[in-house]
Each structure stands twice: as structure tokens, then as C-alpha cells.
């Protein structure tokens, strides 16, 4: 199938916790990947600064503040025999695809990785699988080598679309040389990019990467923000469940806990609920600004619907459910405190009355 290329998109990043400088990151990354016999033509360019504040997959322990390049490109070829691929994913197509070209663009917004399937004479039915095959293979090889470097991936990797590039003209233009056609399916969607026959295949592929990578970078940035919202809403839900479980306990000890100790935890949960809503509001504002900037002059390269979908996942239902439960617990807690105060004052009144009666009797003889 002359002139047709298949590729997948994700986010695969060398993870090196101890890298304190760009030169150290480069040296350790180069040594780790060059130690894998199947990796060839490794190229690291434009990497002269590290971002030490990148949050990675927010919510996973130990995956915060991993140093990664702020700019630059990492590229290499990797050969993965079909017999090994069977351990990592479903077949790519009818014909064996054993060679892959991997390019990771480091961007201040978010890193993006492209994996292109090597030349094949048959159709690649599941090109997105190539990302999973490469990821699993590299992780296994780095682990086998007991390398200090391992591979960090941000989901979804692969991006849930099968991509192809072929000569011709699609339904929607990106520029004079590129166009596309998007097809929704029950599984992964499919986006077919088309390029002017005036371009060489390799030139058209790089031009496609350049035309799409900003949108992909924002998509993964939005994913990172979505993960932050999910973490915040999830923590609030767990906190609320914990308070509910404690409030349902029976017995005198549980009663004393509800009356005296629950107030501080309720206040903390209320603050977390406010924080979760504030995070959602801030994210809505920032993603709207980013979307307006990205698509102010064009509809992009067919990815807008995926960015909007991620940006709209707010988890407000989870937050509102927790808030309603917290209101019920607060009302019940207030009733418990009032009941305790009433009983206490009644008992105190009885005790004071008894003491006064005894004192008066003693005084009057």
C-alpha cells in the first residue's frame, strides 16, 4: 500500500528522579536506551532545560515533580519481533509490523509521543496498538536491564483514535497540503489524514506531527487537569464516606465522638468541598481560554471534540452528593450537640437544686 503510513499518539517519557541537570538527564537517558539492542538511531536534540515542577499522572504516589525536558525532541527506531508483540497486545494487521519510529516532542504545555508503524504492504487495522506494544516492550527491557531510567506514560496512551496518512484529499482542510476525514466507531475512532502528492512521505508525516502536536499537548494537559479534579472529588467522597460510617456507629463511645470530635472533621470536609469546586471553576476558566486560543481561526486537525470532552468532565455530581451528605451529617451533629446541652443543663439544674436545698436545710437547722 504505497504512500500510506500508520501512527499512534500517546505520552511516553523517560523517568529519572535523580536527574539534576539537562546534561545528567541526557547522559542517563542515552545510556539506558542505547543499552537496549533493539533501539537504533537514538537522537536527543534541543534539550537544554528541565522542568522540575511537572506533575505527571496526578494522584499516583511518587509521580510528582519528576524532572523532564521543557523543550526538545527524542527520536529513535525500535525493532520488536512479532513473537514478542503477542505478549503486549492484539495484532496490528494481516501483515507483520516489526519496526517502529518513535518521536517524543517535549513541550512547555505537555510532552507528546508519536509512534509510526514501519512499512507494510497490508492494511494496519489497529494502529493505536503500536503505542501499547512499544510502551510495554520498552518498559520490560528497561526493567530487565535494572536501569535507573524507566518509562512513564500518561493515559490515554494510546490516544483512543487510529491514525493514518495517505496521499490525496480529505473532507476538511488543515492547510494547502494537509486535510483529514474523521470517522466515529463503536471502538476507537479513526482519523485519516491526507497530504498533497507534491510532498514526500517522510516530509508529509513530519508536517502532520507538527500540525497536530499542539492540540495533542493541550489534550494531555487537559487530561492532567481532569485527573486533578478526579483526585479532588474522589478524596472528598472518601472523606464523606468515612464521616458517614463514623456517624452511624452505635454506643456511648460513638455518641461522645459524634458530639465532641466530629465537628473538626466536618469543617475539614466542608473546606475540601469548597476547594473541589474552586479547582473546577479555575480549570473551566483556563481550559476555555486555551480552547478559544487554539480554535479562534480554524477547527484544527480533527481533535477539538476530544479536547472538549475531557475539559467537560467536572465531577460536579460527586461533589454535590458529598455536599448533601455533609449537610445531613451537620444537621444531625447540631441536633446531637443541642440534645447533649439540654440534658447537661437539666442535670446541672437538678444537681444545683439539690445542693441548694441541702445547704438551706443545714442553715435553717
C-alpha positions as CSV (number, residue, x, y, z in Angstrom):
1,X,0.0,0.0,0.0
2,X,2.4,2.6,-1.3
3,X,2.4,6.0,0.3
4,X,0.2,5.1,3.3
5,X,1.6,5.5,6.8
6,X,0.0,4.5,10.1
7,X,0.7,6.0,13.5
8,X,-0.5,6.3,17.1
9,X,-0.3,9.0,19.7
10,X,0.4,9.0,23.4
11,X,2.8,10.3,26.1
12,X,5.9,8.2,26.9
13,X,8.6,9.9,28.9
14,X,11.9,8.7,30.4
15,X,11.5,8.9,34.2
16,X,14.7,9.8,36.1
17,X,14.2,11.0,39.6
18,X,17.8,11.8,40.3
19,X,18.5,14.0,37.2
20,X,19.5,17.4,38.5
21,X,20.6,19.0,35.2
22,X,19.9,18.6,31.5
23,X,23.3,17.0,30.9
24,X,22.7,14.4,33.6
25,X,19.2,13.7,32.1
26,X,20.7,13.3,28.6
27,X,23.6,11.1,29.7
28,X,21.3,8.7,31.7
29,X,18.6,8.6,29.1
30,X,21.1,7.9,26.3
31,X,22.8,5.2,28.3
32,X,19.6,3.5,29.2
33,X,18.1,3.4,25.7
34,X,21.3,2.6,23.9
35,X,21.6,-0.5,26.2
36,X,18.5,-1.9,24.5
37,X,19.8,-3.8,21.4
38,X,16.5,-3.3,19.5
39,X,16.8,0.5,19.8
40,X,18.6,2.2,17.0
41,X,19.4,5.7,15.7
42,X,18.7,7.4,19.1
43,X,18.6,11.2,18.7
44,X,18.2,13.7,21.5
45,X,18.1,17.4,20.4
46,X,17.2,20.8,21.7
47,X,17.2,19.6,25.3
48,X,18.8,22.3,27.4
49,X,16.5,22.9,30.3
50,X,14.5,20.8,32.7
51,X,11.0,21.3,34.1
52,X,11.2,20.3,37.8
53,X,7.5,21.1,38.6
54,X,5.8,18.7,36.1
55,X,3.1,16.8,38.0
56,X,2.8,13.7,35.8
57,X,-0.2,11.4,36.4
58,X,-1.7,13.4,39.4
59,X,-2.7,11.2,42.2
60,X,-0.2,8.4,41.8
61,X,2.3,8.3,44.7
62,X,5.8,9.4,43.8
63,X,4.9,10.7,40.4
64,X,5.0,14.4,41.3
65,X,7.8,16.8,40.4
66,X,9.6,14.4,38.0
67,X,12.3,16.4,36.1
68,X,11.6,16.3,32.3
69,X,12.9,18.4,29.4
70,X,10.9,21.6,28.9
71,X,11.8,21.7,25.2
72,X,13.4,19.4,22.6
73,X,12.9,16.1,20.8
74,X,13.7,12.5,21.5
75,X,13.6,10.1,18.5
76,X,14.6,6.5,17.8
77,X,13.7,3.4,15.9
78,X,12.9,0.1,17.6
79,X,12.6,-3.4,16.3
80,X,10.0,-5.6,18.1
81,X,9.6,-9.2,16.6
82,X,6.0,-10.3,16.1
83,X,6.5,-13.2,18.6
84,X,7.2,-10.7,21.3
85,X,4.3,-8.4,20.3
86,X,1.9,-11.2,21.1
87,X,2.7,-10.7,24.7
88,X,1.9,-6.9,24.6
89,X,-1.2,-6.5,22.5
90,X,-3.5,-7.5,19.7
91,X,-2.2,-7.9,16.2
92,X,-1.7,-4.7,14.2
93,X,-3.0,-6.2,11.0
94,X,-2.7,-9.0,8.5
95,X,1.0,-8.3,7.7
96,X,3.8,-8.3,10.3
97,X,4.9,-4.9,11.5
98,X,8.1,-5.2,13.5
99,X,9.7,-1.8,13.0
100,X,8.6,1.4,14.7
101,X,9.7,5.0,14.7
102,X,9.2,6.8,18.0
103,X,9.3,10.6,18.4
104,X,8.6,12.4,21.7
105,X,8.2,16.2,21.5
106,X,8.9,18.0,24.8
107,X,6.6,21.0,25.0
108,X,6.0,23.5,27.8
109,X,2.3,22.7,27.6
110,X,2.8,18.9,27.7
111,X,5.0,16.2,26.1
112,X,3.5,14.2,23.2
113,X,4.8,10.9,21.7
114,X,4.1,9.7,18.1
115,X,4.8,6.0,17.2
116,X,4.8,5.2,13.4
117,X,4.4,1.7,12.2
118,X,7.1,0.5,9.8
119,X,6.5,-0.2,6.2
120,X,3.9,-2.8,5.4
121,X,2.1,-3.9,2.2
122,X,-1.2,-4.7,4.1
123,X,-3.6,-2.5,6.0
124,X,-2.9,-1.9,9.6
125,X,-6.3,-2.3,11.2
126,X,-5.3,-1.3,14.7
127,X,-2.5,1.3,14.5
128,X,-3.2,2.6,18.0
129,X,-2.0,-0.7,19.3
130,X,1.6,0.2,18.2
131,X,1.8,2.7,21.1
132,X,0.9,0.0,23.7
133,X,3.4,-2.5,22.1
134,X,6.3,-0.1,22.1
135,X,5.4,1.1,25.7
136,X,5.2,-2.5,27.1
137,X,8.4,-3.6,25.2
138,X,10.5,-0.7,26.4
139,X,9.3,-0.9,30.0
140,X,10.2,-4.6,30.0
141,X,13.6,-4.0,28.5
142,X,14.4,-1.2,31.0
143,X,13.3,-3.3,33.9
144,X,15.3,-6.3,32.6
145,X,18.4,-4.1,32.5
146,X,17.7,-2.9,36.0
147,X,18.1,0.6,34.7
148,X,17.7,3.7,36.9
149,X,15.6,5.0,34.0
150,X,12.1,3.7,33.5
151,X,9.3,4.8,31.3
152,X,6.5,7.0,32.4
153,X,3.2,7.1,30.4
154,X,0.2,9.4,30.8
155,X,-3.2,7.9,29.9
156,X,-4.7,7.5,27.5
157,X,-1.6,6.1,25.8
158,X,-2.6,5.2,23.1
159,X,-4.9,8.1,22.4
160,X,-8.2,6.4,21.5
161,X,-8.0,7.0,17.8
162,X,-6.5,5.0,14.9
163,X,-4.5,7.4,12.7
164,X,-3.3,7.0,9.1
165,X,-1.7,9.3,6.5
166,X,-2.1,8.8,2.7
167,X,-1.8,10.8,-0.5
168,X,-5.0,12.5,-1.6
169,X,-7.6,14.9,-0.3
170,X,-9.8,14.6,2.7
171,X,-13.1,16.2,3.6
172,X,-11.7,19.0,5.8
173,X,-8.6,21.1,5.0
174,X,-5.9,21.9,7.6
175,X,-3.8,23.9,5.1
176,X,-2.8,23.7,1.5
177,X,-1.0,20.4,1.9
178,X,-3.0,18.6,4.6
179,X,-6.6,17.5,5.1
180,X,-8.5,14.9,7.1
181,X,-11.5,12.7,7.5
182,X,-12.8,11.6,10.9
183,X,-15.0,8.6,11.4
184,X,-16.7,7.6,14.7
185,X,-16.9,3.9,15.5
186,X,-18.1,1.8,18.4
187,X,-14.4,1.2,19.3
188,X,-11.6,3.6,18.6
189,X,-12.5,6.4,16.2
190,X,-10.5,6.7,13.0
191,X,-8.9,9.8,11.6
192,X,-7.4,9.6,8.2
193,X,-5.0,12.4,7.2
194,X,-4.3,13.2,3.6
195,X,-1.3,15.0,2.0
196,X,-0.6,16.7,-1.2
197,X,1.3,14.4,-3.6
198,X,3.8,17.2,-4.0
199,X,5.2,16.2,-0.6
200,X,7.5,13.3,0.1
201,X,6.1,10.7,2.5
202,X,8.5,11.4,5.3
203,X,8.0,15.2,4.8
204,X,4.2,14.7,5.0
205,X,4.5,12.7,8.2
206,X,6.6,15.3,10.0
207,X,4.2,18.0,8.7
208,X,1.3,16.1,10.2
209,X,3.0,15.7,13.5
210,X,3.7,19.5,13.5
211,X,0.1,20.3,12.5
212,X,-1.4,18.2,15.3
213,X,1.1,18.2,18.2
214,X,-0.1,21.4,19.8
215,X,-3.6,20.0,20.1
216,X,-2.3,16.8,21.5
217,X,-0.2,18.7,24.0
218,X,-3.3,20.6,25.2
219,X,-5.3,17.3,25.3
220,X,-2.8,15.8,27.7
221,X,-2.7,19.0,29.7
222,X,-6.4,18.8,30.0
223,X,-6.1,15.1,31.0
224,X,-3.7,16.2,33.8
225,X,-6.2,18.8,35.0
226,X,-9.1,16.2,34.7
227,X,-7.0,13.8,36.9
228,X,-6.6,16.6,39.4
229,X,-10.4,17.2,39.5
230,X,-11.0,13.4,39.8
231,X,-8.5,13.2,42.7
232,X,-10.1,16.1,44.5
233,X,-13.6,14.8,44.1
234,X,-12.5,11.2,45.0
235,X,-10.8,12.4,48.2
236,X,-13.9,14.3,49.1
237,X,-16.1,11.3,48.5
238,X,-13.9,9.0,50.6
239,X,-13.8,11.6,53.4
240,X,-17.6,11.9,53.3
241,X,-17.9,8.1,53.4
242,X,-15.6,7.9,56.4
243,X,-17.7,10.5,58.3
244,X,-20.9,8.7,57.4
245,X,-19.5,5.4,58.7
246,X,-18.4,7.0,62.0
247,X,-21.8,8.8,62.4
248,X,-23.7,5.5,62.0
249,X,-21.8,3.8,64.8
250,X,-23.7,3.0,68.0
251,X,-22.8,3.0,71.6
252,X,-21.8,5.6,74.2
253,X,-18.3,6.0,72.9
254,X,-19.6,6.6,69.4
255,X,-22.1,9.1,70.9
256,X,-19.3,11.0,72.7
257,X,-17.2,11.0,69.5
258,X,-20.1,12.4,67.4
259,X,-20.8,15.1,70.0
260,X,-17.2,16.3,70.7
261,X,-14.8,15.2,67.9
262,X,-16.9,15.2,64.7
263,X,-17.1,19.0,64.4
264,X,-13.5,19.5,63.3
265,X,-13.6,16.7,60.7
266,X,-16.9,18.2,59.3
267,X,-15.2,21.6,59.0
268,X,-12.3,20.0,57.1
269,X,-14.6,18.1,54.8
270,X,-16.6,21.3,54.1
271,X,-13.3,23.1,53.2
272,X,-12.4,20.3,50.9
273,X,-15.8,20.6,49.2
274,X,-15.2,24.3,48.6
275,X,-11.7,23.6,47.3
276,X,-13.0,20.9,44.9
277,X,-15.5,23.4,43.5
278,X,-12.8,26.1,43.3
279,X,-10.5,23.8,41.3
280,X,-13.3,23.0,38.9
281,X,-14.0,26.7,38.4
282,X,-10.4,27.5,37.8
283,X,-10.0,24.7,35.4
284,X,-13.1,25.7,33.5
285,X,-11.7,29.2,33.0
286,X,-8.2,28.0,31.9
287,X,-9.4,25.3,29.5
288,X,-11.9,27.7,27.9
289,X,-9.2,30.2,27.3
290,X,-7.0,27.5,25.8
291,X,-9.7,26.2,23.6
292,X,-10.6,29.7,22.4
293,X,-6.9,30.3,21.6
294,X,-6.5,27.0,19.8
295,X,-9.6,27.3,17.7
296,X,-10.0,31.0,17.2
297,X,-9.1,30.9,13.5
298,X,-9.7,27.3,12.5
299,X,-11.2,24.0,13.6
300,X,-7.7,22.4,13.9
301,X,-6.8,18.9,12.8
302,X,-9.9,17.0,13.9
303,X,-9.1,16.8,17.6
304,X,-11.3,19.5,19.0
305,X,-14.1,17.1,20.1
306,X,-11.7,15.1,22.2
307,X,-10.3,18.2,24.0
308,X,-13.8,19.5,24.7
309,X,-14.9,16.1,26.0
310,X,-12.0,15.9,28.6
311,X,-12.5,19.6,29.6
312,X,-16.2,19.0,30.3
313,X,-15.5,16.1,32.8
314,X,-16.1,18.2,36.0
315,X,-17.2,15.5,38.6
316,X,-19.7,18.0,40.0
317,X,-22.2,15.2,40.7
318,X,-19.7,13.6,43.0
319,X,-19.1,16.9,44.8
320,X,-22.8,17.7,45.1
321,X,-23.5,14.3,46.5
322,X,-20.8,14.7,49.1
323,X,-22.1,18.2,50.0
324,X,-25.7,16.9,50.5
325,X,-24.4,14.1,52.8
326,X,-22.3,16.6,54.7
327,X,-25.4,18.8,55.2
328,X,-27.3,15.9,56.7
329,X,-24.4,14.9,59.0
330,X,-24.1,18.6,60.1
331,X,-27.8,18.8,60.9
332,X,-27.7,15.6,62.9
333,X,-24.5,16.7,64.6
334,X,-26.2,20.0,65.6
335,X,-29.1,18.1,67.0
336,X,-26.8,15.8,69.0
337,X,-25.0,18.8,70.4
338,X,-28.3,20.6,71.3
339,X,-29.6,17.4,72.9
340,X,-26.4,17.0,74.9
341,X,-26.6,20.6,76.0
342,X,-30.2,20.3,77.1
343,X,-29.6,17.1,79.0
344,X,-26.4,18.6,80.6
345,X,-28.2,21.8,81.7
346,X,-31.1,19.8,83.1
347,X,-28.7,17.5,85.1
348,X,-26.8,20.6,86.2
349,X,-30.0,22.3,87.3
350,X,-31.0,19.2,89.3
351,X,-27.6,19.0,90.9
352,X,-27.5,22.7,91.8
353,X,-31.1,22.5,93.1
354,X,-30.2,19.5,95.3
355,X,-27.1,21.3,96.6
356,X,-29.1,24.5,97.4
357,X,-31.8,22.5,99.2
358,X,-29.3,20.7,101.3
359,X,-27.5,23.9,102.1
360,X,-30.7,25.7,103.1
361,X,-31.8,22.8,105.3
362,X,-28.4,22.8,107.0
363,X,-28.6,26.6,107.6
364,X,-32.1,26.6,108.9
365,X,-31.4,23.6,111.1
